[in-house]
Amino acid sequence: MSAAAIADFAIEVAIPCVAWIEACPAAEAIAAEAADLALARALLGRLIPVGARPVIGIRLTDDEEQRRLNYTYRGKDAPTNVLAFPLADLADPLPPGSPLLLGDVVLAFETVRGEAEAQKKPLADHLRHLVVHGVLHLLGFDHDSEPEAVAMEACEVEILAGLGVPDPYRDTI
């Protein structure tokens, strides 16, 4: 079942780094589909309040912009594969009909491509995985402890299976 059949989602994908399109022409659609399914599963699991209209942004950028964001918001002067910037507190009630501004997910092209190559997986599959990972962070998932990591990974694996992506945690370091 598609998310569109379940709820009114708004997923905005911005691609300021043309290398994404050159390497993966369907990057925009792939990112939107992965976010859509992650949000649909979240709604079915009641992580998103019934009747809410979730809104997220996805930005496919380069390592330099990601490094600046990582330094500005996390104090780390290096690029990273994915950053999630949650905006909403899912515990706070929303006025009826108002959008639920979940936040933004930002991915760095060179880092993501390098990881995909090192792990011998298609760039499109790694893009799907990291979008799902970022959306789950927007929904309050984390991997700071072993139990949290296990729960988050299990959710990722389930969503990715729905997208036809093999378990990214099996046989990887």
C-alpha positions as CSV (number, residue, x, y, z in Angstrom):
1,M,0.0,0.0,0.0
2,S,1.5,3.3,-0.9
3,A,1.7,6.2,1.5
4,A,-0.5,8.3,-0.8
5,A,-3.3,5.9,-0.1
6,I,-2.8,6.2,3.7
7,A,-2.1,9.9,4.3
8,D,-1.3,13.2,2.7
9,F,2.5,13.3,2.8
10,A,4.7,16.2,1.4
11,I,8.2,15.1,0.5
12,E,10.3,17.8,-1.1
13,V,13.6,16.6,-2.8
14,A,16.2,19.2,-3.6
15,I,19.3,18.2,-5.6
16,P,21.9,21.0,-5.7
17,C,24.7,18.6,-6.5
18,V,24.4,17.5,-10.2
19,A,26.7,14.5,-9.5
20,W,23.7,12.8,-7.9
21,I,21.8,13.0,-11.2
22,E,24.8,12.1,-13.3
23,A,25.5,8.9,-11.2
24,C,21.9,8.0,-10.4
25,P,19.4,9.7,-12.9
26,A,16.4,8.5,-10.8
27,A,17.8,9.9,-7.5
28,E,14.9,12.3,-6.9
29,A,12.3,9.5,-7.4
30,I,14.3,7.0,-5.4
31,A,14.7,9.4,-2.5
32,A,11.0,10.3,-2.5
33,E,9.9,6.7,-2.7
34,A,12.1,5.6,0.2
35,A,10.9,8.5,2.3
36,D,7.3,7.8,1.4
37,L,7.5,4.2,2.5
38,A,9.3,5.0,5.7
39,L,6.5,7.6,6.5
40,A,3.8,5.1,5.6
41,R,5.3,2.5,7.9
42,A,5.6,5.1,10.7
43,L,1.9,6.0,10.3
44,L,0.9,2.3,10.4
45,G,3.0,1.9,13.5
46,R,1.3,5.0,15.0
47,L,4.6,6.9,15.3
48,I,2.9,9.7,13.4
49,P,-0.4,10.9,14.9
50,V,-3.5,9.9,13.0
51,G,-4.7,12.8,10.8
52,A,-1.3,14.5,10.7
53,R,0.1,15.7,7.3
54,P,3.8,14.9,7.5
55,V,6.2,17.2,5.6
56,I,9.9,16.4,5.1
57,G,12.7,17.8,3.0
58,I,15.5,15.7,1.4
59,R,18.6,17.5,0.2
60,L,21.1,15.6,-2.0
61,T,24.2,17.6,-1.8
62,D,28.0,17.2,-1.9
63,D,30.7,16.5,0.7
64,E,31.6,20.2,1.1
65,E,28.2,21.4,2.0
66,Q,27.7,18.4,4.3
67,R,31.0,19.1,6.0
68,R,29.8,22.7,6.7
69,L,26.5,21.5,8.1
70,N,28.2,18.8,10.2
71,Y,30.6,21.4,11.6
72,T,27.9,24.0,12.2
73,Y,25.4,21.7,13.9
74,R,27.5,18.9,15.3
75,G,30.9,20.5,15.8
76,K,32.5,17.9,13.5
77,D,34.7,19.2,10.7
78,A,34.2,16.4,8.2
79,P,31.5,15.2,5.8
80,T,29.2,12.4,6.8
81,N,26.9,10.2,4.8
82,V,23.6,11.5,6.2
83,L,22.4,14.2,8.6
84,A,18.9,14.5,10.0
85,F,17.5,17.7,11.3
86,P,14.3,16.9,13.2
87,L,11.9,19.8,13.7
88,A,8.8,18.2,15.3
89,D,8.2,16.8,18.7
90,L,5.8,13.9,18.0
91,A,4.5,14.1,21.5
92,D,3.2,17.6,21.1
93,P,-0.4,17.8,19.9
94,L,-1.1,19.5,16.6
95,P,-4.0,21.7,15.7
96,P,-6.4,19.8,13.4
97,G,-5.4,19.9,9.8
98,S,-2.0,21.4,10.4
99,P,1.1,20.0,8.8
100,L,3.6,18.0,10.8
101,L,6.9,19.5,9.9
102,L,9.2,16.6,10.6
103,G,12.5,18.1,9.4
104,D,15.2,17.6,6.8
105,V,17.4,14.8,5.7
106,V,20.7,15.7,3.9
107,L,23.0,13.3,2.1
108,A,26.5,13.9,0.8
109,F,27.2,12.5,-2.7
110,E,30.9,11.7,-2.5
111,T,30.7,10.0,0.9
112,V,27.6,8.0,-0.1
113,R,29.1,6.9,-3.4
114,G,32.3,5.9,-1.7
115,E,30.5,3.8,0.8
116,A,28.4,2.1,-1.8
117,E,31.5,1.3,-3.8
118,A,33.4,0.0,-0.7
119,Q,30.4,-2.2,0.3
120,K,29.9,-3.3,-3.3
121,K,26.2,-2.3,-3.5
122,P,24.3,-0.2,-6.0
123,L,24.3,3.6,-5.3
124,A,20.5,3.6,-5.6
125,D,20.2,1.0,-2.9
126,H,22.5,2.9,-0.6
127,L,20.6,6.1,-1.3
128,R,17.4,4.3,-0.3
129,H,18.9,3.0,2.9
130,L,20.3,6.3,4.0
131,V,17.0,8.2,3.2
132,V,15.1,5.6,5.3
133,H,17.7,5.9,8.1
134,G,17.4,9.7,8.0
135,V,13.6,9.7,8.1
136,L,13.7,7.3,11.0
137,H,15.9,9.8,12.9
138,L,13.2,12.4,12.1
139,L,10.7,10.1,13.7
140,G,12.7,9.8,16.9
141,F,14.7,6.6,16.2
142,D,18.4,6.6,17.3
143,H,21.3,4.2,17.6
144,D,23.1,5.6,20.7
145,S,22.6,2.3,22.6
146,E,22.6,-1.3,21.6
147,P,18.8,-1.8,22.1
148,E,18.0,1.4,20.1
149,A,20.4,0.4,17.3
150,V,18.8,-3.1,17.1
151,A,15.3,-1.6,16.9
152,M,16.2,1.0,14.3
153,E,18.1,-1.5,12.2
154,A,15.1,-3.9,12.3
155,C,12.8,-1.1,11.1
156,E,15.2,-0.1,8.4
157,V,15.5,-3.7,7.2
158,E,11.7,-4.1,7.0
159,I,11.2,-0.9,5.1
160,L,14.1,-1.6,2.7
161,A,12.7,-5.1,2.0
162,G,9.5,-3.3,0.9
163,L,11.7,-1.4,-1.6
164,G,13.4,-4.5,-2.8
165,V,16.7,-3.7,-1.1
166,P,18.7,-6.5,0.6
167,D,19.5,-6.2,4.4
168,P,22.3,-3.6,4.5
169,Y,23.5,-4.9,7.8
170,R,24.1,-8.5,6.8
171,D,27.7,-9.3,5.9
172,T,28.9,-5.6,6.2
173,I,31.3,-4.0,8.6
